[in-house]
Amino acid sequence: QQRDKLKQYQKRISLNLERERALARQLLKEGKKEKAMLLLKKKRYQEQLLDKTENQISNLERMVQDIEFTQIEMKVIEGLKIGNECLNKMHQVMSIEEVERIIGETQDAVEYQRQIDEILAGSLTEEDEDAILEELNAITQEQMELPEVPSEPLPEKIPEASPVKNRPKPELVAAS
């Protein structure tokens, strides 16, 4: 409000300054140097008033900005205060000892489940394990009986093979 009043005052003085300058020119043209000088002194005084009002407006605007920033700071501090209170309430509900107890119980439950899984996975009988070992030995034996592959490259020209003789197909006899 005060800032607006000061700005209106500035406008009035500015208009006055323009009129007085024009009037001073007119008085000089008419040869009334003394009156023109007095008018210019009055104009100079009003310019100083205009500078003072400009400084006052600047001070008011700075004060308004400071107040607005302080209000923002107060809101931030209030938010921090509320957040801190919330954290303290949460800490009361959930103490470090309580968290450690819950983690311990969770680890116990995981260990218990792992033991159950081991029992279920290890339910093979001795016969099953013997059968698995026999199958593993058989596969290993098969790999050992395979012929070795030659390491030298194959000849480029394939030798002609003798014609394959047709063998008579054995007849199937039905069992009675």
C-alpha positions in Angstrom: 0.0 0.0 0.0 2.7 2.5 1.0 4.7 1.5 -2.1 1.7 2.3 -4.3 1.3 5.7 -2.7 5.0 6.5 -3.2 4.7 5.5 -6.9 1.7 7.8 -7.3 3.7 10.6 -5.6 6.6 9.9 -8.0 4.3 10.2 -11.1 3.0 13.6 -9.8 6.5 14.9 -9.2 7.6 13.7 -12.7 4.8 15.5 -14.4 5.5 18.6 -12.3 9.2 18.5 -13.3 8.3 18.4 -17.0 5.9 21.3 -16.7 8.4 23.4 -14.7 11.1 22.7 -17.2 8.9 23.8 -20.1 7.9 26.9 -18.1 11.5 27.7 -17.3 12.3 27.7 -21.1 9.3 29.9 -21.7 10.5 32.4 -19.0 14.0 32.5 -20.6 12.6 33.2 -24.0 10.6 36.1 -22.4 13.8 37.3 -20.7 12.8 36.6 -17.2 16.0 35.0 -16.1 15.4 35.4 -12.3 12.0 33.7 -12.4 13.5 30.9 -14.6 16.3 30.5 -12.0 13.9 30.2 -9.1 11.8 27.7 -11.0 14.9 25.6 -11.8 15.8 25.6 -8.1 12.3 24.4 -7.2 12.7 21.8 -9.9 16.0 20.7 -8.5 14.5 20.3 -5.0 11.6 18.1 -6.4 14.2 15.9 -8.2 15.9 15.4 -4.8 12.5 14.4 -3.4 12.0 12.0 -6.3 15.4 10.4 -5.5 14.4 10.0 -1.9 11.1 8.4 -2.8 12.9 6.0 -5.1 15.2 5.0 -2.2 12.2 4.5 0.0 10.5 2.4 -2.6 13.6 0.3 -2.9 13.8 -0.1 0.9 10.2 -1.1 1.0 10.6 -3.7 -1.7 13.7 -5.1 0.0 11.8 -5.3 3.2 8.9 -7.1 1.5 11.3 -9.6 0.0 12.9 -10.2 3.4 9.6 -10.8 5.0 8.5 -13.2 2.3 11.8 -15.1 2.5 11.5 -15.2 6.3 7.9 -16.7 6.0 9.3 -19.4 3.6 12.1 -20.1 6.1 9.5 -20.4 8.9 7.5 -22.9 6.8 10.6 -25.0 6.2 11.5 -25.0 9.9 8.0 -26.0 10.8 8.1 -28.8 8.2 11.4 -30.0 9.6 10.0 -29.9 13.1 6.9 -32.0 12.1 9.2 -34.5 10.2 11.4 -34.8 13.3 8.4 -35.4 15.5 7.2 -38.1 13.1 10.6 -39.8 13.1 10.8 -39.8 16.9 7.3 -41.4 17.1 8.4 -44.1 14.6 11.5 -44.7 16.6 9.4 -45.2 19.8 7.3 -47.7 18.0 10.2 -49.5 16.4 13.3 -49.6 18.6 16.6 -51.0 17.6 16.1 -54.0 19.9 12.8 -54.7 18.2 14.3 -54.6 14.7 17.2 -56.9 15.8 14.7 -59.3 17.3 12.6 -59.4 14.0 15.8 -59.9 11.9 16.9 -62.7 14.2 13.5 -64.4 13.9 13.6 -64.0 10.2 17.0 -65.6 10.0 15.9 -68.5 12.2 12.9 -69.1 9.9 15.1 -69.0 6.8 17.5 -71.6 8.4 14.6 -73.8 9.4 13.2 -73.7 5.9 16.6 -74.6 4.5 16.8 -77.6 6.8 13.4 -78.7 5.6 14.5 -78.3 1.9 17.6 -80.4 2.6 15.6 -83.2 4.2 13.2 -83.2 1.2 16.0 -83.1 -1.3 18.0 -85.8 0.4 15.1 -88.3 0.4 16.9 -90.7 -2.1 17.4 -94.2 -0.8 20.6 -96.1 -0.9 19.2 -98.1 -3.8 18.5 -94.9 -5.8 22.0 -93.7 -5.2 23.5 -97.1 -6.2 21.4 -96.9 -9.4 22.7 -93.4 -10.1 26.3 -94.5 -9.7 25.8 -97.5 -12.0 24.3 -95.2 -14.7 27.2 -92.8 -14.3 29.8 -95.6 -14.6 28.0 -97.0 -17.7 28.1 -93.6 -19.4 31.8 -93.2 -18.6 32.5 -96.7 -19.9 30.7 -95.9 -23.2 32.8 -92.8 -23.7 36.0 -94.9 -23.1 35.0 -97.6 -25.7 34.5 -95.1 -28.6 37.2 -95.3 -31.2 39.7 -92.5 -31.5 39.3 -89.9 -34.2 42.4 -89.6 -36.5 44.2 -86.3 -36.1 45.5 -86.0 -39.7 43.3 -84.4 -42.3 41.2 -86.5 -44.6 42.5 -87.2 -48.2 41.1 -84.8 -50.8 40.3 -87.5 -53.3 37.9 -90.1 -52.1 39.0 -93.7 -53.2 36.4 -95.6 -55.2 34.6 -98.0 -53.0 33.7 -101.4 -54.2 30.1 -101.8 -55.0 27.9 -102.8 -52.1 26.4 -106.2 -52.5 22.8 -106.6 -51.7 22.3 -109.0 -48.9 19.1 -110.9 -48.7 16.8 -109.6 -46.0 16.1 -112.0 -43.3 12.5 -113.2 -43.2 10.5 -112.6 -40.1 8.9 -115.6 -38.7 5.9 -115.3 -36.5 6.0 -117.1 -33.2 3.2 -119.4 -32.6 
